[in-house]
Amino acid sequence: MRMRKLIDSVLIISISVLMISCSSVPQFALDDKAKNKFSSISGVVGIEFAGPDVGECWKYTIDKGNLLLKEVWSCPPQWIKPEPFYIDIPDEVPQGLPIMKENIYHGPYSYSSDKTLIAISVSPKKNSLNYIPTDFVLIRCDTKEILLQTKNNDEYLTVGSIAWSLDAKYLAILEKKNKILYGFREIIFTLFSHPISEYTYFLSIYDRNGSLLVRSQVAAGLVGGSGRVFWEN
């Protein structure tokens, strides 16, 4: 039994190393049509991505419509730590929010700096066995009024990170789309561990009234990766 476990462990590590050596580098870019719209938004948006499949993390900023690489550093392989960024769990959701008929509050969530608004992801109640944050709502804190509730019909597109601008004028939503890979190396790895997913990330900026100002793809080809959005000081 111990020999079997040892062999399995060696195989998983060997396959994982092979995956890293064969991995393609993720692509980071803004949609051309979105660049001008991003340039009209004050402040600097920061985005961090982890690509455990290639053992690297990247920090980008969006300043005056330009996506700029600021830092690259090593991150643990996916079989050690697949999610290096903190994600809120349902039990940590603030209490006293409006009752929803078709959804439950999930996470992540973020309060505006003036504490007048909260943006929080939600999961459909109909999928109670596996809650996934497919949408988000924008709520006015004093009146509990829902200013915006998104309706995403793509079950593979989920809310990954939420952040307010420092002046509380803008809301950033980072979504990720999951695609399970079925290549030779992924099938072999799945036999010994779990399915391998490739993620594409989309960044949306809303104003404090819930109006969508701009949306763009920002990253593609992150295998087993994760990401977060924030605003620079």
Summary of the structure (lengths in Angstrom):
residues: 233
radius of gyration: 19.1
end to end distance: 54.8
largest distance: 62.4
contacts: 710
relative contact order: 0.20
helix: 19%
strand: 44%
